[in-house]
Amino acid sequence: MSRTPLRLYMSMSVDGYIAGPDDRPGQELGRDGGRLFDWLDDRMSEGVNGQVYAEASATGAVVSGRRTFELAKRWHGDHHDGVPIHVLTHRADPADEPPGSAKFYTDVDACADEARDKAGNRAVLVHGAGAAQALLAAGQLDELELHLVPVLLGGGRRLFEPTGLDRVELEPVRRLEGRGVTHLRYRVVHRAR
């Protein structure tokens, strides 16, 4: 029996950036980083972009990095449809009660296991470069859904900075051409040790 997949959903530029330079509160996507999400203008269409958006919205739980969670204003406690939000963080302050269904985790495996359990038979949506790297290092990230936008940002925050991980083999699962974006899905096949 296969396990419920943890699937990273991430828009990125051809030069590997997921946000423009100077991403911070008030400028969450960095300078010019909003360009990476222009394809979402078609999210309610019946085309490819609408299909991919609907798939992401049908996930049963969310795993996010703490930085992404905070930049997204904690999604006001609801990422989509009230699904549980599992936030990976280096430190959890017991006095900091996250809103809605959100919960902080300092243990990557516990976070992944509980997200899979809560998602049931639906995939788990993963957000954030830090979360993706931590899950990948722990052998918990199953798939990458990359929304490749035909732009070179020239700077900003990269999806995969040098992590100290060895080579990771990916198997292409699908490629969909949307308006202004190519949606690529890869399965994590093997991580060299």
C-alpha positions as CSV (number, residue, x, y, z in Angstrom):
1,M,0.0,0.0,0.0
2,S,1.4,3.4,-1.0
3,R,1.6,6.2,1.5
4,T,-0.2,9.5,1.1
5,P,2.1,11.8,-0.9
6,L,3.6,15.0,0.5
7,R,3.7,17.1,-2.6
8,L,5.5,20.4,-2.9
9,Y,3.6,23.0,-4.9
10,M,5.9,25.9,-5.9
11,S,5.9,28.5,-8.6
12,M,9.4,29.4,-9.8
13,S,11.3,31.3,-12.4
14,V,13.4,29.6,-15.0
15,D,16.5,30.7,-13.1
16,G,15.2,29.0,-9.9
17,Y,13.7,31.8,-7.8
18,I,10.5,31.4,-5.8
19,A,10.4,35.1,-4.8
20,G,12.1,38.2,-6.0
21,P,14.8,40.1,-4.1
22,D,13.9,41.5,-0.6
23,D,11.0,39.3,0.3
24,R,9.7,40.4,3.6
25,P,6.4,41.4,5.4
26,G,4.7,44.0,3.2
27,Q,6.5,42.7,0.2
28,E,6.0,39.0,0.6
29,L,6.9,37.9,-2.9
30,G,9.9,40.3,-3.1
31,R,10.4,42.8,-5.9
32,D,8.8,41.5,-9.1
33,G,8.0,38.1,-7.5
34,G,4.3,38.5,-8.1
35,R,5.1,37.7,-11.7
36,L,5.5,34.0,-10.6
37,F,1.8,33.9,-9.8
38,D,0.2,35.5,-12.9
39,W,-0.9,32.0,-14.0
40,L,-3.3,32.0,-11.1
41,D,-5.4,34.6,-13.0
42,D,-6.7,31.4,-14.9
43,R,-7.3,29.4,-11.7
44,M,-11.1,29.4,-12.2
45,S,-10.9,28.4,-15.8
46,E,-11.5,24.9,-17.2
47,G,-8.1,24.9,-18.7
48,V,-4.8,23.4,-17.4
49,N,-4.2,26.2,-14.9
50,G,-7.7,25.7,-13.4
51,Q,-7.1,21.9,-13.3
52,V,-3.8,22.3,-11.4
53,Y,-5.3,24.9,-9.0
54,A,-8.2,22.6,-8.3
55,E,-5.8,19.7,-7.5
56,A,-3.9,21.9,-5.0
57,S,-7.2,23.0,-3.5
58,A,-8.3,19.3,-3.1
59,T,-5.4,18.4,-0.8
60,G,-6.3,17.2,2.6
61,A,-3.6,18.9,4.7
62,V,-0.9,21.5,4.4
63,V,2.8,21.4,5.6
64,S,4.5,24.8,5.6
65,G,7.7,26.3,6.8
66,R,7.5,28.9,9.5
67,R,8.8,31.7,7.3
68,T,6.2,31.0,4.6
69,F,3.5,30.7,7.3
70,E,4.4,34.1,8.7
71,L,4.8,35.9,5.4
72,A,1.3,34.5,4.4
73,K,-0.1,36.2,7.6
74,R,-0.7,32.7,8.9
75,W,-3.4,32.3,6.3
76,H,-5.6,33.7,9.0
77,G,-5.9,30.1,10.2
78,D,-7.4,28.6,7.0
79,H,-5.3,27.8,4.0
80,H,-8.2,26.2,2.2
81,D,-11.4,24.4,3.2
82,G,-10.4,24.2,6.9
83,V,-7.7,21.6,6.3
84,P,-5.1,21.2,9.0
85,I,-2.0,23.3,8.7
86,H,1.2,21.8,10.0
87,V,4.0,24.3,10.4
88,L,7.6,23.2,10.6
89,T,9.7,25.5,12.9
90,H,13.0,25.4,14.7
91,R,11.3,26.7,17.9
92,A,7.8,26.5,19.2
93,D,6.8,29.0,21.9
94,P,4.0,27.5,23.9
95,A,2.5,31.0,24.4
96,D,2.3,31.4,20.6
97,E,-1.0,29.8,19.7
98,P,-1.4,29.6,15.9
99,P,-4.9,30.4,14.5
100,G,-7.5,28.0,13.2
101,S,-6.3,24.5,12.4
102,A,-2.6,25.4,12.4
103,K,-0.1,23.6,14.7
104,F,3.7,24.0,15.2
105,Y,6.1,21.1,14.9
106,T,9.8,20.9,15.6
107,D,10.1,17.3,14.6
108,V,10.0,16.8,10.8
109,D,8.9,13.1,10.9
110,A,6.1,13.8,13.4
111,C,4.9,16.7,11.2
112,A,4.9,14.6,8.1
113,D,3.3,11.6,9.7
114,E,0.5,13.6,11.3
115,A,-0.1,15.5,8.0
116,R,-0.5,12.2,6.1
117,D,-2.8,10.9,8.8
118,K,-5.0,14.0,8.7
119,A,-5.1,14.1,4.9
120,G,-6.6,10.7,4.6
121,N,-6.5,9.5,1.0
122,R,-5.8,13.0,-0.3
123,A,-2.3,14.4,-1.0
124,V,-0.6,16.8,1.4
125,L,0.3,20.2,0.0
126,V,3.7,21.5,1.0
127,H,4.7,25.2,0.9
128,G,8.0,26.8,1.4
129,A,11.6,26.2,0.5
130,G,12.7,25.5,4.1
131,A,9.9,22.9,4.6
132,A,10.7,21.3,1.3
133,Q,14.4,21.0,2.1
134,A,13.7,19.6,5.6
135,L,11.2,17.1,4.3
136,L,13.5,16.0,1.5
137,A,16.4,15.6,3.9
138,A,14.2,13.4,6.1
139,G,13.0,11.3,3.2
140,Q,9.5,12.5,3.7
141,L,9.0,14.6,0.5
142,D,7.4,12.4,-2.2
143,E,6.7,14.7,-5.1
144,L,7.5,18.2,-6.5
145,E,4.9,20.1,-8.5
146,L,6.8,23.0,-10.0
147,H,5.0,25.7,-11.8
148,L,7.7,27.0,-14.1
149,V,7.1,30.5,-15.3
150,P,9.0,31.8,-18.3
151,V,10.8,34.7,-16.7
152,L,14.3,35.2,-15.3
153,L,14.1,37.1,-12.0
154,G,17.8,37.5,-11.7
155,G,17.8,37.4,-7.9
156,G,15.7,36.6,-4.9
157,R,15.0,33.5,-2.9
158,R,15.9,30.1,-4.5
159,L,13.9,27.0,-4.0
160,F,17.0,24.9,-3.4
161,E,20.0,26.6,-1.9
162,P,23.0,24.5,-1.2
163,T,21.6,22.1,1.4
164,G,24.4,19.6,2.1
165,L,22.2,16.9,0.6
166,D,23.7,14.5,-1.9
167,R,22.2,14.0,-5.4
168,V,18.4,13.4,-5.5
169,E,17.0,11.5,-8.4
170,L,13.6,12.6,-9.7
171,E,11.2,10.8,-12.1
172,P,9.1,13.0,-14.4
173,V,5.4,12.1,-13.7
174,R,3.7,14.7,-15.9
175,R,4.1,17.9,-17.9
176,L,1.2,20.3,-18.5
177,E,1.4,23.4,-20.6
178,G,-0.8,26.1,-19.2
179,R,-1.3,29.7,-20.2
180,G,2.0,31.4,-19.1
181,V,3.3,28.5,-17.2
182,T,4.5,24.9,-17.5
183,H,3.4,22.6,-14.7
184,L,6.0,19.9,-14.0
185,R,5.5,17.0,-11.5
186,Y,8.3,14.9,-10.4
187,R,8.4,11.9,-8.0
188,V,11.3,11.7,-5.6
189,V,12.9,8.3,-6.6
190,H,16.2,8.1,-4.8
191,R,18.3,10.2,-2.6
192,A,22.0,9.4,-2.7
193,R,23.5,8.9,0.8
